[in-house]
Amino acid sequence: MEQGKFGIYLNIKELKVARVNSPHWIPSPPNWVFLTPEVNMSLLKIRHLAREKKLVSESDRIVWM
């Protein structure tokens, strides 16, 4: 994961996503994975993207943090 990158991050253990658009908190690996730079992506599209990238098996369980 590239540090300092704004966008949507997925916690692959807790199945939670966070929108990061500030340098005050950048999630760190291994639990957090950078998903997309699109900070305005809907949860439905986030679930689809996580499934497409094969990051989680039950993408419908992903929720906002």
Secondary structure, 3 states (H helix, E strand, C coil): CCCCCCEEEEECCCCEEEEECCCCCCCCCCCEEEEECCCCCCHHHHHHHHHHCCCCCCHHHCEEC
